[in-house]
Amino acid sequence: MPGRAVTLDTLGAWVIKCNPSKTDVEPMRAAGETKPSWCVADNYRTRLIRPDQ
């Protein structure tokens, strides 16, 4: 759909989903913090990610 793609101007927030069958969520929950880095799928949205967002 033209005009519906996410851009830096229309981006509201990033949501990082975790697959609990691949990543153990409980230690992060208990520590109150997430892993320092994540692997993300390569697509046009991931190319919008900037440091410190």
All heavy atoms as TSV, in Angstrom:
chain	resi	resn	atom	element	x	y	z
A	1	MET	N	N	0.836	-1.179	0.000
A	1	MET	CA	C	0.000	0.000	0.000
A	1	MET	C	C	0.882	1.245	0.000
A	1	MET	O	O	1.522	1.533	0.992
A	1	MET	CB	C	-0.894	0.052	1.228
A	1	MET	CG	C	-1.930	-0.990	1.303
A	1	MET	SD	S	-2.909	-0.710	2.802
A	1	MET	CE	C	-4.403	-1.424	2.282
A	2	PRO	N	N	0.902	1.960	-1.042
A	2	PRO	CA	C	1.698	3.190	-1.079
A	2	PRO	C	C	1.228	4.186	-0.021
A	2	PRO	O	O	0.039	4.317	0.252
A	2	PRO	CB	C	1.454	3.736	-2.488
A	2	PRO	CG	C	0.943	2.584	-3.275
A	2	PRO	CD	C	0.256	1.667	-2.311
A	3	GLY	N	N	2.198	4.889	0.572
A	3	GLY	CA	C	1.851	5.891	1.571
A	3	GLY	C	C	1.613	5.336	2.968
A	3	GLY	O	O	1.381	6.084	3.891
A	4	ARG	N	N	1.661	4.029	3.141
A	4	ARG	CA	C	1.393	3.433	4.449
A	4	ARG	C	C	2.658	2.923	5.118
A	4	ARG	O	O	2.616	2.438	6.236
A	4	ARG	CB	C	0.400	2.278	4.305
A	4	ARG	CG	C	-0.905	2.664	3.680
A	4	ARG	CD	C	-2.036	2.832	4.565
A	4	ARG	NE	N	-1.988	2.134	5.805
A	4	ARG	CZ	C	-3.041	1.811	6.494
A	4	ARG	NH1	N	-4.221	2.073	6.034
A	4	ARG	NH2	N	-2.935	1.226	7.659
A	5	ALA	N	N	3.789	3.009	4.472
A	5	ALA	CA	C	5.036	2.493	5.035
A	5	ALA	C	C	5.486	3.357	6.213
A	5	ALA	O	O	5.265	4.558	6.235
A	5	ALA	CB	C	6.120	2.467	3.967
A	6	VAL	N	N	6.124	2.733	7.164
A	6	VAL	CA	C	6.679	3.446	8.305
A	6	VAL	C	C	7.911	4.222	7.834
A	6	VAL	O	O	8.742	3.697	7.105
A	6	VAL	CB	C	7.081	2.461	9.426
A	6	VAL	CG1	C	7.772	3.182	10.557
A	6	VAL	CG2	C	5.870	1.705	9.919
A	7	THR	N	N	8.011	5.466	8.259
A	7	THR	CA	C	9.180	6.293	7.977
A	7	THR	C	C	9.676	6.870	9.295
A	7	THR	O	O	8.995	6.779	10.320
A	7	THR	CB	C	8.839	7.456	7.034
A	7	THR	OG1	O	7.966	8.364	7.704
A	7	THR	CG2	C	8.191	6.963	5.744
A	8	LEU	N	N	10.841	7.499	9.293
A	8	LEU	CA	C	11.332	8.148	10.511
A	8	LEU	C	C	10.366	9.232	10.973
A	8	LEU	O	O	10.243	9.499	12.164
A	8	LEU	CB	C	12.724	8.728	10.290
A	8	LEU	CG	C	13.857	7.706	10.254
A	8	LEU	CD1	C	15.175	8.383	9.904
A	8	LEU	CD2	C	13.981	6.976	11.571
A	9	ASP	N	N	9.641	9.864	10.040
A	9	ASP	CA	C	8.675	10.909	10.398
A	9	ASP	C	C	7.399	10.352	11.020
A	9	ASP	O	O	6.755	11.020	11.816
A	9	ASP	CB	C	8.316	11.754	9.173
A	9	ASP	CG	C	9.492	12.567	8.674
A	9	ASP	OD1	O	10.335	12.966	9.500
A	9	ASP	OD2	O	9.564	12.807	7.455
A	10	THR	N	N	7.019	9.128	10.636
A	10	THR	CA	C	5.763	8.563	11.140
A	10	THR	C	C	5.957	7.519	12.226
A	10	THR	O	O	4.992	7.030	12.794
A	10	THR	CB	C	4.954	7.925	9.992
A	10	THR	OG1	O	5.720	6.860	9.408
A	10	THR	CG2	C	4.595	8.949	8.928
A	11	LEU	N	N	7.213	7.188	12.512
A	11	LEU	CA	C	7.519	6.194	13.530
A	11	LEU	C	C	7.082	6.679	14.907
A	11	LEU	O	O	7.441	7.778	15.320
A	11	LEU	CB	C	9.027	5.920	13.538
A	11	LEU	CG	C	9.564	5.027	14.636
A	11	LEU	CD1	C	9.062	3.610	14.456
A	11	LEU	CD2	C	11.075	5.070	14.647
A	12	GLY	N	N	6.325	5.877	15.621
A	12	GLY	CA	C	5.916	6.236	16.974
A	12	GLY	C	C	6.838	5.634	18.014
A	12	GLY	O	O	7.325	6.312	18.905
A	13	ALA	N	N	7.132	4.347	17.894
A	13	ALA	CA	C	7.986	3.650	18.857
A	13	ALA	C	C	8.381	2.308	18.269
A	13	ALA	O	O	7.713	1.778	17.398
A	13	ALA	CB	C	7.244	3.428	20.171
A	14	TRP	N	N	9.474	1.778	18.772
A	14	TRP	CA	C	9.875	0.436	18.384
A	14	TRP	C	C	9.311	-0.549	19.392
A	14	TRP	O	O	9.321	-0.286	20.580
A	14	TRP	CB	C	11.401	0.303	18.370
A	14	TRP	CG	C	12.050	1.087	17.281
A	14	TRP	CD1	C	12.848	2.173	17.436
A	14	TRP	CD2	C	11.940	0.870	15.879
A	14	TRP	NE1	N	13.246	2.644	16.221
A	14	TRP	CE2	C	12.693	1.855	15.238
A	14	TRP	CE3	C	11.269	-0.066	15.100
A	14	TRP	CZ2	C	12.808	1.934	13.854
A	14	TRP	CZ3	C	11.377	0.018	13.716
A	14	TRP	CH2	C	12.145	1.001	13.113
A	15	VAL	N	N	8.836	-1.681	18.899
A	15	VAL	CA	C	8.385	-2.774	19.757
A	15	VAL	C	C	9.233	-3.986	19.385
A	15	VAL	O	O	9.234	-4.421	18.240
A	15	VAL	CB	C	6.889	-3.098	19.542
A	15	VAL	CG1	C	6.481	-4.307	20.351
A	15	VAL	CG2	C	6.034	-1.894	19.879
A	16	ILE	N	N	9.978	-4.470	20.351
A	16	ILE	CA	C	10.813	-5.649	20.126
A	16	ILE	C	C	10.107	-6.837	20.778
A	16	ILE	O	O	9.863	-6.840	21.976
A	16	ILE	CB	C	12.223	-5.478	20.743
A	16	ILE	CG1	C	12.896	-4.224	20.220
A	16	ILE	CG2	C	13.060	-6.713	20.508
A	16	ILE	CD1	C	13.192	-4.223	18.745
A	17	LYS	N	N	9.755	-7.825	19.959
A	17	LYS	CA	C	9.097	-9.013	20.478
A	17	LYS	C	C	10.127	-10.098	20.728
A	17	LYS	O	O	11.112	-10.203	20.016
A	17	LYS	CB	C	8.053	-9.516	19.480
A	17	LYS	CG	C	6.957	-8.533	19.214
A	17	LYS	CD	C	5.826	-9.112	18.405
A	17	LYS	CE	C	6.221	-9.698	17.094
A	17	LYS	NZ	N	5.095	-10.223	16.308
A	18	CYS	N	N	9.881	-10.886	21.734
A	18	CYS	CA	C	10.777	-11.976	22.097
A	18	CYS	C	C	10.023	-13.290	21.951
A	18	CYS	O	O	8.904	-13.418	22.437
A	18	CYS	CB	C	11.246	-11.780	23.536
A	18	CYS	SG	S	12.258	-13.122	24.148
A	19	ASN	N	N	10.630	-14.258	21.294
A	19	ASN	CA	C	10.050	-15.582	21.162
A	19	ASN	C	C	10.542	-16.416	22.343
A	19	ASN	O	O	11.715	-16.813	22.380
A	19	ASN	CB	C	10.471	-16.205	19.832
A	19	ASN	CG	C	9.885	-17.565	19.619
A	19	ASN	OD1	O	9.442	-18.219	20.549
A	19	ASN	ND2	N	9.884	-18.013	18.378
A	20	PRO	N	N	9.689	-16.691	23.335
A	20	PRO	CA	C	10.143	-17.412	24.520
A	20	PRO	C	C	10.607	-18.844	24.246
A	20	PRO	O	O	11.284	-19.427	25.079
A	20	PRO	CB	C	8.935	-17.378	25.455
A	20	PRO	CG	C	7.772	-17.023	24.616
A	20	PRO	CD	C	8.292	-16.316	23.404
A	21	SER	N	N	10.282	-19.395	23.090
A	21	SER	CA	C	10.802	-20.728	22.773
A	21	SER	C	C	12.248	-20.649	22.272
A	21	SER	O	O	12.933	-21.660	22.211
A	21	SER	CB	C	9.917	-21.430	21.744
A	21	SER	OG	O	9.980	-20.773	20.498
A	22	LYS	N	N	12.714	-19.456	21.953
A	22	LYS	CA	C	14.100	-19.259	21.512
A	22	LYS	C	C	14.941	-18.513	22.551
A	22	LYS	O	O	16.150	-18.669	22.598
A	22	LYS	CB	C	14.112	-18.463	20.204
A	22	LYS	CG	C	13.318	-19.091	19.102
A	22	LYS	CD	C	14.220	-19.468	17.996
A	22	LYS	CE	C	13.394	-20.051	16.868
A	22	LYS	NZ	N	13.979	-21.214	16.333
A	23	THR	N	N	14.310	-17.656	23.343
A	23	THR	CA	C	15.013	-16.841	24.338
A	23	THR	C	C	14.318	-16.992	25.680
A	23	THR	O	O	13.109	-16.794	25.776
A	23	THR	CB	C	15.003	-15.357	23.929
A	23	THR	OG1	O	15.619	-15.229	22.646
A	23	THR	CG2	C	15.742	-14.495	24.927
A	24	ASP	N	N	15.062	-17.346	26.705
A	24	ASP	CA	C	14.499	-17.508	28.038
A	24	ASP	C	C	14.139	-16.136	28.615
A	24	ASP	O	O	15.015	-15.304	28.869
A	24	ASP	CB	C	15.495	-18.222	28.941
A	24	ASP	CG	C	14.882	-18.708	30.242
A	24	ASP	OD1	O	13.650	-18.559	30.423
A	24	ASP	OD2	O	15.638	-19.248	31.065
A	25	VAL	N	N	12.861	-15.892	28.800
A	25	VAL	CA	C	12.365	-14.592	29.249
A	25	VAL	C	C	12.479	-14.431	30.764
A	25	VAL	O	O	12.710	-13.332	31.266
A	25	VAL	CB	C	10.893	-14.411	28.806
A	25	VAL	CG1	C	10.308	-13.120	29.328
A	25	VAL	CG2	C	10.786	-14.466	27.295
A	26	GLU	N	N	12.351	-15.509	31.502
A	26	GLU	CA	C	12.279	-15.419	32.963
A	26	GLU	C	C	13.493	-14.746	33.609
A	26	GLU	O	O	13.322	-13.907	34.491
A	26	GLU	CB	C	12.026	-16.786	33.579
A	26	GLU	CG	C	11.546	-16.719	35.007
A	26	GLU	CD	C	10.364	-15.772	35.215
A	26	GLU	OE1	O	9.415	-15.787	34.418
A	26	GLU	OE2	O	10.402	-14.986	36.180
A	27	PRO	N	N	14.737	-15.048	33.216
A	27	PRO	CA	C	15.873	-14.341	33.829
A	27	PRO	C	C	15.825	-12.824	33.586
A	27	PRO	O	O	16.173	-12.050	34.467
A	27	PRO	CB	C	17.095	-14.960	33.151
A	27	PRO	CG	C	16.642	-16.302	32.710
A	27	PRO	CD	C	15.198	-16.137	32.349
A	28	MET	N	N	15.374	-12.415	32.416
A	28	MET	CA	C	15.254	-10.975	32.141
A	28	MET	C	C	14.179	-10.350	33.014
A	28	MET	O	O	14.350	-9.259	33.562
A	28	MET	CB	C	14.947	-10.732	30.663
A	28	MET	CG	C	16.089	-11.098	29.739
A	28	MET	SD	S	15.780	-10.660	28.014
A	28	MET	CE	C	14.589	-11.911	27.533
A	29	ARG	N	N	13.066	-11.056	33.153
A	29	ARG	CA	C	11.972	-10.558	33.986
A	29	ARG	C	C	12.423	-10.430	35.439
A	29	ARG	O	O	12.181	-9.423	36.098
A	29	ARG	CB	C	10.772	-11.492	33.878
A	29	ARG	CG	C	9.523	-10.938	34.495
A	29	ARG	CD	C	8.355	-11.843	34.279
A	29	ARG	NE	N	8.307	-12.237	32.873
A	29	ARG	CZ	C	7.379	-12.979	32.329
A	29	ARG	NH1	N	6.398	-13.426	33.061
A	29	ARG	NH2	N	7.415	-13.288	31.065
A	30	ALA	N	N	13.118	-11.439	35.940
A	30	ALA	CA	C	13.584	-11.427	37.329
A	30	ALA	C	C	14.605	-10.311	37.570
A	30	ALA	O	O	14.601	-9.678	38.621
A	30	ALA	CB	C	14.198	-12.783	37.684
A	31	ALA	N	N	15.459	-10.048	36.567
A	31	ALA	CA	C	16.481	-9.008	36.701
A	31	ALA	C	C	15.910	-7.613	36.459
A	31	ALA	O	O	16.535	-6.619	36.811
A	31	ALA	CB	C	17.620	-9.276	35.726
A	32	GLY	N	N	14.741	-7.544	35.836
A	32	GLY	CA	C	14.150	-6.242	35.537
A	32	GLY	C	C	14.816	-5.530	34.381
A	32	GLY	O	O	14.699	-4.315	34.236
A	33	GLU	N	N	15.525	-6.279	33.549
A	33	GLU	CA	C	16.154	-5.681	32.372
A	33	GLU	C	C	16.270	-6.712	31.265
A	33	GLU	O	O	16.235	-7.909	31.511
A	33	GLU	CB	C	17.520	-5.099	32.700
A	33	GLU	CG	C	18.493	-6.095	33.278
A	33	GLU	CD	C	19.787	-5.434	33.726
A	33	GLU	OE1	O	19.747	-4.305	34.241
A	33	GLU	OE2	O	20.830	-6.056	33.556
A	34	THR	N	N	16.405	-6.213	30.045
A	34	THR	CA	C	16.489	-7.098	28.896
A	34	THR	C	C	17.945	-7.352	28.527
A	34	THR	O	O	18.863	-6.778	29.103
A	34	THR	CB	C	15.779	-6.479	27.676
A	34	THR	OG1	O	16.445	-5.267	27.331
A	34	THR	CG2	C	14.323	-6.223	27.963
A	35	LYS	N	N	18.128	-8.200	27.544
A	35	LYS	CA	C	19.456	-8.448	27.006
A	35	LYS	C	C	19.999	-7.140	26.414
A	35	LYS	O	O	19.236	-6.295	25.967
A	35	LYS	CB	C	19.386	-9.491	25.891
A	35	LYS	CG	C	18.921	-10.844	26.351
A	35	LYS	CD	C	18.697	-11.864	25.250
A	35	LYS	CE	C	19.244	-11.588	23.908
A	35	LYS	NZ	N	19.111	-12.651	22.945
A	36	PRO	N	N	21.319	-6.973	26.383
A	36	PRO	CA	C	21.876	-5.731	25.832
A	36	PRO	C	C	21.794	-5.642	24.305
A	36	PRO	O	O	21.937	-4.571	23.739
A	36	PRO	CB	C	23.331	-5.752	26.299
A	36	PRO	CG	C	23.631	-7.188	26.552
A	36	PRO	CD	C	22.331	-7.824	26.971
A	37	SER	N	N	21.555	-6.767	23.626
A	37	SER	CA	C	21.438	-6.723	22.169
A	37	SER	C	C	20.443	-7.785	21.706
A	37	SER	O	O	20.191	-8.769	22.402
A	37	SER	CB	C	22.801	-6.959	21.511
A	37	SER	OG	O	23.273	-8.255	21.824
A	38	TRP	N	N	19.887	-7.554	20.520
A	38	TRP	CA	C	18.896	-8.455	19.945
A	38	TRP	C	C	19.183	-8.645	18.468
A	38	TRP	O	O	19.654	-7.725	17.799
A	38	TRP	CB	C	17.488	-7.863	20.076
A	38	TRP	CG	C	17.013	-7.760	21.476
A	38	TRP	CD1	C	17.221	-6.715	22.329
A	38	TRP	CD2	C	16.270	-8.717	22.201
A	38	TRP	NE1	N	16.653	-6.974	23.543
A	38	TRP	CE2	C	16.049	-8.199	23.494
A	38	TRP	CE3	C	15.763	-9.962	21.906
A	38	TRP	CZ2	C	15.352	-8.889	24.463
A	38	TRP	CZ3	C	15.065	-10.651	22.870
A	38	TRP	CH2	C	14.866	-10.120	24.134
A	39	CYS	N	N	18.856	-9.814	17.945
A	39	CYS	CA	C	18.857	-10.035	16.501
A	39	CYS	C	C	17.479	-9.659	15.990
A	39	CYS	O	O	16.474	-9.995	16.616
A	39	CYS	CB	C	19.133	-11.500	16.178
A	39	CYS	SG	S	20.773	-12.028	16.642
A	40	VAL	N	N	17.423	-8.954	14.886
A	40	VAL	CA	C	16.139	-8.572	14.310
A	40	VAL	C	C	16.110	-8.958	12.838
A	40	VAL	O	O	17.152	-9.039	12.182
A	40	VAL	CB	C	15.859	-7.056	14.468
A	40	VAL	CG1	C	15.674	-6.684	15.925
A	40	VAL	CG2	C	16.973	-6.223	13.862
A	41	ALA	N	N	14.908	-9.200	12.322
A	41	ALA	CA	C	14.747	-9.557	10.917
A	41	ALA	C	C	15.162	-8.384	10.035
A	41	ALA	O	O	14.869	-7.226	10.344
A	41	ALA	CB	C	13.299	-9.938	10.630
A	42	ASP	N	N	15.851	-8.667	8.952
A	42	ASP	CA	C	16.269	-7.622	8.030
A	42	ASP	C	C	15.104	-7.239	7.130
A	42	ASP	O	O	14.590	-8.059	6.375
A	42	ASP	CB	C	17.454	-8.117	7.196
A	42	ASP	CG	C	18.009	-7.033	6.297
A	42	ASP	OD1	O	17.860	-5.839	6.630
A	42	ASP	OD2	O	18.597	-7.378	5.254
A	43	ASN	N	N	14.649	-5.997	7.257
A	43	ASN	CA	C	13.605	-5.466	6.386
A	43	ASN	C	C	13.715	-3.943	6.392
A	43	ASN	O	O	14.591	-3.386	7.050
A	43	ASN	CB	C	12.208	-5.944	6.822
A	43	ASN	CG	C	11.883	-5.551	8.237
A	43	ASN	OD1	O	12.007	-4.396	8.629
A	43	ASN	ND2	N	11.472	-6.525	9.044
A	44	TYR	N	N	12.864	-3.255	5.660
A	44	TYR	CA	C	13.005	-1.803	5.561
A	44	TYR	C	C	12.859	-1.127	6.920
A	44	TYR	O	O	13.488	-0.098	7.171
A	44	TYR	CB	C	12.006	-1.218	4.546
A	44	TYR	CG	C	10.626	-0.957	5.098
A	44	TYR	CD1	C	10.309	0.306	5.604
A	44	TYR	CD2	C	9.653	-1.943	5.118
A	44	TYR	CE1	C	9.046	0.558	6.121
A	44	TYR	CE2	C	8.411	-1.696	5.623
A	44	TYR	CZ	C	8.107	-0.441	6.128
A	44	TYR	OH	O	6.866	-0.187	6.638
A	45	ARG	N	N	12.091	-1.690	7.818
A	45	ARG	CA	C	11.923	-1.070	9.138
A	45	ARG	C	C	13.200	-1.151	9.964
A	45	ARG	O	O	13.555	-0.202	10.651
A	45	ARG	CB	C	10.770	-1.719	9.888
A	45	ARG	CG	C	9.434	-1.393	9.270
A	45	ARG	CD	C	8.319	-2.067	10.004
A	45	ARG	NE	N	7.062	-1.737	9.379
A	45	ARG	CZ	C	5.902	-2.215	9.770
A	45	ARG	NH1	N	5.841	-3.051	10.785
A	45	ARG	NH2	N	4.808	-1.871	9.146
A	46	THR	N	N	13.906	-2.289	9.892
A	46	THR	CA	C	15.139	-2.397	10.673
A	46	THR	C	C	16.190	-1.430	10.156
A	46	THR	O	O	17.065	-1.002	10.912
A	46	THR	CB	C	15.704	-3.826	10.674
A	46	THR	OG1	O	15.944	-4.249	9.336
A	46	THR	CG2	C	14.764	-4.786	11.361
A	47	ARG	N	N	16.116	-1.054	8.903
A	47	ARG	CA	C	17.064	-0.075	8.372
A	47	ARG	C	C	16.768	1.338	8.876
A	47	ARG	O	O	17.582	2.240	8.696
A	47	ARG	CB	C	17.087	-0.151	6.853
A	47	ARG	CG	C	17.740	-1.456	6.374
A	47	ARG	CD	C	17.932	-1.537	4.888
A	47	ARG	NE	N	16.717	-1.775	4.145
A	47	ARG	CZ	C	16.160	-2.953	3.962
A	47	ARG	NH1	N	16.705	-4.037	4.475
A	47	ARG	NH2	N	15.062	-3.091	3.247
A	48	LEU	N	N	15.638	1.540	9.538
A	48	LEU	CA	C	15.311	2.837	10.141
A	48	LEU	C	C	15.857	2.979	11.558
A	48	LEU	O	O	15.881	4.072	12.109
A	48	LEU	CB	C	13.788	3.029	10.196
A	48	LEU	CG	C	13.054	3.142	8.854
A	48	LEU	CD1	C	11.550	3.144	9.096
A	48	LEU	CD2	C	13.482	4.371	8.096
A	49	ILE	N	N	16.284	1.874	12.167
A	49	ILE	CA	C	16.756	1.900	13.554
A	49	ILE	C	C	18.054	2.710	13.640
A	49	ILE	O	O	18.976	2.534	12.858
A	49	ILE	CB	C	16.972	0.477	14.093
A	49	ILE	CG1	C	15.652	-0.291	14.112
A	49	ILE	CG2	C	17.620	0.502	15.468
A	49	ILE	CD1	C	15.791	-1.767	14.465
A	50	ARG	N	N	18.065	3.627	14.620
A	50	ARG	CA	C	19.239	4.468	14.861
A	50	ARG	C	C	19.713	4.285	16.304
A	50	ARG	O	O	18.904	3.986	17.179
A	50	ARG	CB	C	18.889	5.953	14.650
A	50	ARG	CG	C	18.397	6.305	13.258
A	50	ARG	CD	C	19.523	6.160	12.224
A	50	ARG	NE	N	19.097	6.504	10.882
A	50	ARG	CZ	C	18.696	5.620	9.968
A	50	ARG	NH1	N	18.648	4.343	10.266
A	50	ARG	NH2	N	18.335	5.992	8.762
A	51	PRO	N	N	21.009	4.471	16.559
A	51	PRO	CA	C	21.506	4.376	17.944
A	51	PRO	C	C	20.732	5.319	18.871
A	51	PRO	O	O	20.337	6.419	18.465
A	51	PRO	CB	C	22.970	4.808	17.832
A	51	PRO	CG	C	23.336	4.538	16.400
A	51	PRO	CD	C	22.076	4.797	15.618
A	52	ASP	N	N	20.519	4.879	20.083
A	52	ASP	CA	C	19.871	5.654	21.141
A	52	ASP	C	C	18.386	5.918	20.932
A	52	ASP	O	O	17.808	6.763	21.601
A	52	ASP	CB	C	20.595	6.981	21.388
A	52	ASP	CG	C	22.026	6.763	21.829
A	52	ASP	OD1	O	22.270	5.805	22.608
A	52	ASP	OD2	O	22.902	7.525	21.407
A	53	GLN	N	N	17.751	5.200	20.005
A	53	GLN	CA	C	16.295	5.359	19.875
A	53	GLN	C	C	15.622	4.594	20.975
A	53	GLN	O	O	16.039	3.576	21.408
A	53	GLN	CB	C	15.802	4.847	18.530
A	53	GLN	CG	C	16.157	5.761	17.400
A	53	GLN	CD	C	15.577	5.278	16.064
A	53	GLN	OE1	O	15.480	4.087	15.822
A	53	GLN	NE2	N	15.219	6.210	15.228
